[in-house]
């Protein structure tokens, strides 16, 4: 696999460790957005981690990293260090007695929802990050909460993702995901003369009219 990028990430150290493949990654960091109205909600989950500090109740927004069809949630602990949590741990934490903030809801694992475990990755790539998952309230309109902000190809070393996956596993999963999700409509010019290329694209070499594409 080859990676063309303006930045380095921790899993780049594993490049060249596997059998040679034709996968080429143009790793570009972009910010995209999608309307909450166009995506299914994660039932019960409001993207918050509840806590109590010096007898003061509060919550912080949970960050999310999507990696090849799976989701990893993290918060910043009291030492300002990143701490990864499972959806079950978030559910158990938020289900405790938190005074007026108490909630006793069960959360749907996003990996069981087709949009969250497949479609969002096909649309935005195998490595994405959400700074917040904060869907708008049904009762209060807030223009700042109408869109989900999605970061494509975040620098995972900035979020201690090596705690989750070592460089070799991370790179292998990215390569495998890209290899199995290659879009069939991406045109690659075949090697050969003009007749060979025309036939590959479905044109008859005698009439130049399009026919069924040859394999």
MIDREN-991258 format. One line per field, with one value per residue (C-alpha): residue number from 1; residue in three letters; x, y, z. Coordinates in Angstrom, 3 decimals, padded with zeros to 6 digits. Layout:
<recs>
bamar <- NUM | ... $
torlo <- ALA | ... $
xx <- X | ... $
yy <- Y | ... $
zz <- Z | ... $
</recs>
This chain:
<recs>
bamar <- 1 | 2 | 3 | 4 | 5 | 6 | 7 | 8 | 9 | 10 | 11 | 12 | 13 | 14 | 15 | 16 | 17 | 18 | 19 | 20 | 21 | 22 | 23 | 24 | 25 | 26 | 27 | 28 | 29 | 30 | 31 | 32 | 33 | 34 | 35 | 36 | 37 | 38 | 39 | 40 | 41 | 42 | 43 | 44 | 45 | 46 | 47 | 48 | 49 | 50 | 51 | 52 | 53 | 54 | 55 | 56 | 57 | 58 | 59 | 60 | 61 | 62 | 63 | 64 | 65 | 66 | 67 | 68 | 69 | 70 | 71 | 72 | 73 | 74 | 75 | 76 | 77 | 78 | 79 | 80 | 81 | 82 | 83 | 84 | 85 | 86 | 87 | 88 | 89 | 90 | 91 | 92 | 93 | 94 | 95 | 96 | 97 | 98 | 99 | 100 | 101 | 102 | 103 | 104 | 105 | 106 | 107 | 108 | 109 | 110 | 111 | 112 | 113 | 114 | 115 | 116 | 117 | 118 | 119 | 120 | 121 | 122 | 123 | 124 | 125 | 126 | 127 | 128 | 129 | 130 | 131 | 132 | 133 | 134 | 135 | 136 | 137 | 138 | 139 | 140 | 141 | 142 | 143 | 144 | 145 | 146 | 147 | 148 | 149 | 150 | 151 | 152 | 153 | 154 | 155 | 156 | 157 | 158 | 159 | 160 | 161 | 162 | 163 | 164 | 165 | 166 | 167 | 168 | 169 | 170 | 171 | 172 | 173 | 174 | 175 | 176 | 177 | 178 | 179 | 180 | 181 | 182 | 183 | 184 | 185 | 186 | 187 | 188 | 189 | 190 | 191 | 192 | 193 | 194 | 195 | 196 | 197 | 198 | 199 | 200 | 201 | 202 | 203 | 204 | 205 | 206 | 207 | 208 | 209 | 210 | 211 | 212 | 213 | 214 | 215 $
torlo <- UNK | UNK | UNK | UNK | UNK | UNK | UNK | UNK | UNK | UNK | UNK | UNK | UNK | UNK | UNK | UNK | UNK | UNK | UNK | UNK | UNK | UNK | UNK | UNK | UNK | UNK | UNK | UNK | UNK | UNK | UNK | UNK | UNK | UNK | UNK | UNK | UNK | UNK | UNK | UNK | UNK | UNK | UNK | UNK | UNK | UNK | UNK | UNK | UNK | UNK | UNK | UNK | UNK | UNK | UNK | UNK | UNK | UNK | UNK | UNK | UNK | UNK | UNK | UNK | UNK | UNK | UNK | UNK | UNK | UNK | UNK | UNK | UNK | UNK | UNK | UNK | UNK | UNK | UNK | UNK | UNK | UNK | UNK | UNK | UNK | UNK | UNK | UNK | UNK | UNK | UNK | UNK | UNK | UNK | UNK | UNK | UNK | UNK | UNK | UNK | UNK | UNK | UNK | UNK | UNK | UNK | UNK | UNK | UNK | UNK | UNK | UNK | UNK | UNK | UNK | UNK | UNK | UNK | UNK | UNK | UNK | UNK | UNK | UNK | UNK | UNK | UNK | UNK | UNK | UNK | UNK | UNK | UNK | UNK | UNK | UNK | UNK | UNK | UNK | UNK | UNK | UNK | UNK | UNK | UNK | UNK | UNK | UNK | UNK | UNK | UNK | UNK | UNK | UNK | UNK | UNK | UNK | UNK | UNK | UNK | UNK | UNK | UNK | UNK | UNK | UNK | UNK | UNK | UNK | UNK | UNK | UNK | UNK | UNK | UNK | UNK | UNK | UNK | UNK | UNK | UNK | UNK | UNK | UNK | UNK | UNK | UNK | UNK | UNK | UNK | UNK | UNK | UNK | UNK | UNK | UNK | UNK | UNK | UNK | UNK | UNK | UNK | UNK | UNK | UNK | UNK | UNK | UNK | UNK | UNK | UNK | UNK | UNK | UNK | UNK $
xx <- 000.000 | 001.114 | -000.033 | 000.164 | -000.270 | 000.952 | 001.187 | 002.488 | 000.444 | 001.564 | 000.546 | 002.776 | 005.654 | 004.171 | 004.325 | 006.251 | 005.568 | 003.044 | 002.895 | 002.935 | -000.568 | -002.091 | -003.963 | -003.140 | -004.406 | -004.702 | -004.932 | -006.385 | -007.664 | -011.038 | -014.043 | -017.430 | -020.943 | -024.212 | -027.655 | -028.909 | -032.265 | -030.619 | -029.169 | -030.633 | -030.141 | -028.332 | -031.243 | -030.782 | -027.330 | -026.926 | -023.146 | -022.511 | -020.531 | -021.952 | -019.727 | -019.611 | -016.727 | -016.620 | -020.312 | -021.104 | -022.890 | -022.086 | -021.327 | -018.826 | -019.244 | -017.971 | -015.659 | -015.951 | -013.467 | -014.781 | -012.300 | -013.143 | -016.768 | -016.304 | -016.678 | -014.447 | -015.565 | -013.231 | -013.333 | -010.719 | -010.242 | -009.374 | -005.691 | -006.646 | -005.614 | -007.646 | -009.647 | -011.469 | -014.877 | -017.164 | -020.810 | -021.657 | -019.424 | -021.061 | -024.498 | -023.587 | -021.971 | -024.854 | -027.369 | -026.107 | -027.826 | -026.742 | -029.291 | -031.437 | -029.241 | -030.195 | -031.083 | -031.988 | -031.892 | -030.400 | -028.201 | -028.208 | -024.750 | -024.051 | -022.292 | -025.718 | -027.088 | -026.318 | -025.694 | -023.216 | -021.319 | -021.208 | -022.743 | -020.940 | -017.589 | -018.349 | -019.248 | -016.446 | -013.695 | -012.448 | -010.980 | -013.188 | -013.711 | -016.676 | -015.863 | -019.445 | -022.532 | -025.156 | -028.435 | -030.887 | -033.707 | -037.217 | -038.453 | -035.640 | -034.322 | -030.593 | -028.961 | -025.547 | -026.821 | -028.474 | -025.373 | -022.997 | -019.389 | -017.176 | -013.398 | -011.923 | -008.527 | -007.786 | -004.261 | -004.924 | -001.693 | -003.116 | -005.862 | -003.717 | -005.339 | -002.265 | -003.821 | -006.545 | -004.652 | -000.960 | 000.523 | 000.526 | -003.073 | -004.281 | -002.557 | -003.695 | -007.330 | -007.205 | -005.717 | -008.217 | -011.152 | -010.073 | -009.398 | -012.849 | -014.730 | -013.211 | -015.912 | -016.733 | -017.398 | -013.849 | -012.359 | -008.843 | -007.391 | -006.350 | -002.862 | -002.652 | -003.262 | -006.295 | -008.331 | -007.657 | -008.741 | -011.887 | -012.916 | -012.338 | -014.683 | -017.386 | -017.009 | -016.993 | -013.705 | -015.480 | -018.450 | -017.381 | -020.928 | -021.095 | -021.894 | -021.830 | -018.583 | -015.987 | -014.278 $
yy <- 000.000 | 003.542 | 006.617 | 010.109 | 012.609 | 015.955 | 014.542 | 011.459 | 009.196 | 006.533 | 003.600 | 004.849 | 003.114 | -000.218 | 000.623 | -002.016 | -004.688 | -006.610 | -008.170 | -005.579 | -004.429 | -002.013 | 000.019 | 003.730 | 006.147 | 009.877 | 010.840 | 014.345 | 015.897 | 017.534 | 018.705 | 017.689 | 017.900 | 016.058 | 017.088 | 015.222 | 014.983 | 012.802 | 010.212 | 007.754 | 008.722 | 006.475 | 005.665 | 006.795 | 008.228 | 012.007 | 012.120 | 013.076 | 011.644 | 012.544 | 013.182 | 014.656 | 016.909 | 018.636 | 017.869 | 019.601 | 017.556 | 018.077 | 016.390 | 016.604 | 015.892 | 012.513 | 012.414 | 009.603 | 008.013 | 005.816 | 003.239 | 000.807 | 000.257 | 000.417 | 003.263 | 004.237 | 006.771 | 008.881 | 011.572 | 013.603 | 012.517 | 014.745 | 014.694 | 015.893 | 012.534 | 010.717 | 007.788 | 005.428 | 004.061 | 001.435 | 002.198 | -000.168 | 001.732 | 005.012 | 003.510 | 002.188 | 005.457 | 007.613 | 005.232 | 005.943 | 008.370 | 011.820 | 013.944 | 015.886 | 014.656 | 011.031 | 009.002 | 005.336 | 004.748 | 001.954 | 002.901 | 001.378 | 000.333 | 002.314 | -000.703 | -002.376 | 000.446 | 000.136 | 003.858 | 003.987 | 000.780 | 001.025 | 003.989 | 006.775 | 005.086 | 004.552 | 008.230 | 009.779 | 007.159 | 004.452 | 006.837 | 009.668 | 011.623 | 013.374 | 016.173 | 015.970 | 013.881 | 016.347 | 015.966 | 018.885 | 018.928 | 018.267 | 021.262 | 023.816 | 024.893 | 025.537 | 026.095 | 025.151 | 021.648 | 020.818 | 019.318 | 016.569 | 017.705 | 014.935 | 015.060 | 012.887 | 011.297 | 012.782 | 012.344 | 009.445 | 009.812 | 013.097 | 011.070 | 008.249 | 005.757 | 003.574 | 002.577 | 000.900 | -000.555 | -001.101 | 000.304 | -003.020 | -003.899 | -000.386 | -000.290 | -003.820 | -002.959 | 000.247 | -001.588 | -004.434 | -001.997 | 000.041 | -003.087 | -004.537 | -001.248 | -000.078 | 001.683 | -000.191 | 003.092 | 004.390 | 004.226 | 002.882 | 003.142 | -000.355 | -001.034 | -001.735 | -000.212 | 001.857 | -001.203 | -002.936 | 000.139 | 000.603 | -003.018 | -002.780 | 000.165 | -001.728 | -000.530 | -002.845 | -002.568 | -002.699 | -000.383 | 001.688 | 001.290 | 000.400 | -003.172 | -005.155 | -004.490 | -007.221 | -008.637 $
zz <- 000.000 | -000.776 | 001.149 | -000.308 | 002.505 | 003.831 | 007.353 | 009.121 | 011.381 | 013.810 | 011.596 | 008.757 | 010.526 | 009.397 | 005.672 | 003.793 | 006.387 | 004.271 | 000.835 | -001.911 | -002.886 | -005.387 | -002.761 | -002.980 | -000.340 | -000.937 | 002.712 | 002.868 | 006.075 | 005.418 | 007.379 | 005.995 | 007.379 | 007.026 | 008.280 | 011.335 | 009.576 | 006.934 | 009.308 | 011.826 | 015.462 | 017.923 | 020.207 | 023.794 | 023.159 | 023.443 | 023.148 | 026.787 | 029.675 | 033.095 | 036.107 | 039.580 | 040.696 | 044.100 | 044.560 | 041.301 | 038.651 | 035.010 | 031.716 | 028.899 | 025.216 | 024.085 | 021.061 | 018.532 | 016.151 | 013.368 | 012.139 | 009.332 | 010.376 | 014.142 | 016.645 | 019.531 | 022.151 | 024.247 | 026.905 | 028.756 | 032.362 | 035.317 | 034.325 | 030.828 | 029.405 | 026.770 | 028.116 | 025.730 | 026.735 | 025.272 | 024.569 | 027.442 | 029.861 | 028.821 | 029.332 | 032.778 | 033.837 | 032.694 | 034.236 | 037.747 | 040.073 | 038.951 | 040.754 | 038.366 | 035.490 | 036.075 | 033.015 | 032.905 | 029.181 | 027.162 | 024.241 | 020.787 | 019.685 | 016.476 | 015.014 | 014.730 | 012.549 | 008.798 | 008.356 | 011.223 | 010.478 | 006.681 | 004.842 | 006.687 | 006.009 | 002.331 | 002.041 | 004.106 | 004.237 | 006.611 | 009.219 | 010.516 | 013.720 | 015.314 | 017.732 | 018.998 | 018.450 | 019.577 | 017.661 | 017.821 | 020.312 | 019.060 | 021.010 | 020.727 | 017.334 | 017.248 | 013.828 | 015.264 | 016.047 | 012.738 | 011.135 | 012.149 | 011.632 | 010.255 | 010.022 | 007.290 | 007.908 | 011.339 | 012.683 | 015.032 | 016.980 | 018.335 | 020.009 | 021.429 | 019.081 | 019.419 | 022.748 | 020.714 | 017.750 | 017.188 | 013.926 | 012.062 | 012.916 | 012.092 | 008.710 | 007.798 | 008.618 | 006.565 | 003.600 | 003.880 | 004.153 | 001.134 | -000.890 | -000.173 | -000.629 | -003.903 | -005.875 | -009.103 | -010.949 | -010.446 | -013.932 | -014.260 | -017.783 | -018.895 | -020.169 | -023.913 | -027.306 | -028.289 | -029.306 | -025.972 | -024.008 | -026.102 | -025.583 | -021.833 | -021.671 | -023.563 | -027.122 | -030.095 | -032.009 | -035.406 | -034.889 | -031.819 | -030.440 | -026.806 | -025.878 | -022.638 | -020.757 | -021.053 | -018.013 $
</recs>
